[in-house]
Amino acid sequence: MSSNRIFNVMSLLLVPALLHGAAATDEARGWSFSQRFQGSSNSAGFVLKNSSTVRYIFNDHVEA
């Protein structure tokens, strides 16, 4: 893959994640979902990593 194509693919994946993060609210309790996408490339190829996290906040002191 060319570096331009990799940039385009990563842009398409990251833009929705960044827009979703900007719309976060200040709720004290409830469910929270976090998505992380990382990538690295060099002349040998590229590596992509995707991870998700879900948690529930009971109050200011307890979360799971």
Backbone as CSV, one residue per row, in Angstrom:
resi,resn,N_x,N_y,N_z,CA_x,CA_y,CA_z,C_x,C_y,C_z
1,MET,0.837,-1.184,0.000,0.000,0.000,0.000,0.879,1.243,0.000
2,SER,0.473,2.220,-0.697,1.230,3.474,-0.700,0.919,4.255,0.571
3,SER,1.821,5.155,0.943,1.626,5.935,2.166,0.403,6.841,2.058
4,ASN,0.072,7.302,0.854,-1.112,8.136,0.667,-2.379,7.333,0.957
5,ARG,-2.398,6.088,0.529,-3.580,5.252,0.751,-3.730,4.923,2.237
6,ILE,-2.605,4.668,2.907,-2.644,4.409,4.353,-3.177,5.628,5.084
7,PHE,-2.719,6.818,4.701,-3.203,8.048,5.318,-4.712,8.201,5.131
8,ASN,-5.205,7.920,3.934,-6.642,8.043,3.667,-7.453,7.065,4.504
9,VAL,-6.985,5.830,4.609,-7.703,4.830,5.402,-7.713,5.218,6.870
10,MET,-6.565,5.630,7.393,-6.499,6.022,8.802,-7.350,7.262,9.076
11,SER,-7.405,8.195,8.131,-8.248,9.388,8.298,-9.716,9.007,8.384
12,LEU,-10.149,8.087,7.537,-11.547,7.654,7.558,-11.901,6.960,8.866
13,LEU,-10.938,6.283,9.475,-11.198,5.604,10.742,-11.129,6.544,11.935
14,LEU,-10.284,7.552,11.875,-10.070,8.418,13.029,-11.053,9.577,13.136
15,VAL,-11.525,10.099,12.034,-12.417,11.264,12.076,-13.681,10.976,12.884
16,PRO,-14.402,9.865,12.674,-15.587,9.613,13.513,-15.242,9.469,14.998
17,ALA,-14.104,8.852,15.308,-13.709,8.701,16.709,-13.437,10.056,17.350
18,LEU,-12.779,10.957,16.637,-12.499,12.283,17.178,-13.775,13.094,17.349
19,LEU,-14.700,12.987,16.419,-15.964,13.719,16.534,-16.797,13.194,17.694
20,HIS,-16.767,11.885,17.908,-17.511,11.295,19.021,-16.925,11.748,20.356
21,GLY,-15.602,11.824,20.456,-14.949,12.257,21.688,-15.234,13.717,22.011
22,ALA,-15.416,14.543,21.011,-15.682,15.960,21.234,-17.082,16.196,21.794
23,ALA,-17.987,15.239,21.633,-19.363,15.399,22.081,-19.602,14.791,23.460
24,ALA,-18.553,14.559,24.225,-18.695,13.937,25.543,-19.445,14.861,26.489
25,THR,-20.192,14.263,27.423,-20.953,15.030,28.406,-20.334,14.840,29.783
26,ASP,-20.778,15.629,30.746,-20.255,15.571,32.109,-21.193,14.801,33.031
27,GLU,-21.679,13.656,32.616,-22.559,12.858,33.463,-21.749,12.223,34.582
28,ALA,-22.315,12.198,35.781,-21.609,11.655,36.934,-21.700,10.139,37.008
29,ARG,-22.762,9.541,36.464,-22.942,8.093,36.528,-23.296,7.555,35.156
30,GLY,-23.076,6.263,34.973,-23.512,5.616,33.747,-22.404,4.913,33.008
31,TRP,-22.740,4.468,31.816,-21.825,3.719,30.971,-20.869,4.647,30.234
32,SER,-19.674,4.151,30.022,-18.664,4.883,29.278,-18.012,3.923,28.282
33,PHE,-17.858,4.360,27.048,-17.227,3.546,26.015,-16.046,4.311,25.436
34,SER,-14.911,3.633,25.314,-13.708,4.257,24.777,-13.134,3.382,23.674
35,GLN,-12.784,3.987,22.576,-12.201,3.291,21.429,-10.847,3.907,21.126
36,ARG,-9.828,3.070,20.907,-8.486,3.566,20.605,-7.951,2.840,19.380
37,PHE,-7.419,3.613,18.442,-6.846,3.067,17.220,-5.448,3.641,17.045
38,GLN,-4.454,2.759,16.908,-3.075,3.181,16.742,-2.492,2.512,15.513
39,GLY,-1.523,3.155,14.914,-0.865,2.572,13.755,0.557,3.056,13.610
40,SER,1.364,2.221,12.946,2.753,2.555,12.687,3.140,1.922,11.365
41,SER,4.008,2.602,10.611,4.437,2.032,9.338,5.884,2.402,9.056
42,ASN,6.534,1.570,8.279,7.876,1.844,7.787,8.036,1.122,6.452
43,SER,9.250,1.020,5.943,9.456,0.416,4.629,9.128,-1.080,4.617
44,ALA,9.138,-1.728,5.780,8.840,-3.162,5.850,7.333,-3.444,5.862
45,GLY,6.520,-2.467,6.211,5.068,-2.662,6.259,4.446,-1.772,7.313
46,PHE,3.272,-2.176,7.786,2.605,-1.374,8.803,1.905,-2.279,9.806
47,VAL,1.678,-1.736,11.012,1.023,-2.449,12.107,-0.115,-1.572,12.592
48,LEU,-1.298,-2.159,12.754,-2.467,-1.441,13.255,-2.956,-2.120,14.528
49,LYS,-3.382,-1.329,15.512,-3.888,-1.860,16.773,-5.197,-1.149,17.101
50,ASN,-6.192,-1.928,17.470,-7.507,-1.402,17.801,-7.912,-1.974,19.159
51,SER,-8.305,-1.123,20.102,-8.730,-1.622,21.406,-9.968,-0.862,21.883
52,SER,-10.839,-1.580,22.586,-12.084,-1.014,23.102,-12.136,-1.185,24.611
53,THR,-12.770,-0.216,25.288,-12.940,-0.286,26.732,-14.367,0.143,27.070
54,VAL,-15.027,-0.647,27.921,-16.363,-0.314,28.411,-16.304,-0.303,29.930
55,ARG,-16.898,0.713,30.554,-16.935,0.772,32.013,-18.246,1.391,32.472
56,TYR,-18.569,1.180,33.741,-19.750,1.764,34.348,-19.322,2.544,35.581
57,ILE,-19.753,3.797,35.699,-19.425,4.642,36.841,-20.639,4.665,37.777
58,PHE,-20.471,4.139,38.993,-21.552,4.116,39.959,-21.699,5.469,40.652
59,ASN,-20.579,6.045,41.110,-20.565,7.386,41.703,-19.135,7.919,41.601
60,ASP,-18.814,9.011,42.310,-17.479,9.609,42.207,-16.375,8.700,42.731
61,HIS,-16.724,7.725,43.568,-15.727,6.903,44.235,-15.634,5.473,43.675
62,VAL,-16.663,4.985,43.021,-16.706,3.581,42.574,-17.007,3.516,41.090
63,GLU,-16.144,2.822,40.356,-16.398,2.551,38.950,-15.851,1.171,38.606
64,ALA,-16.478,0.532,37.645,-16.065,-0.833,37.263,-15.829,-0.904,35.775
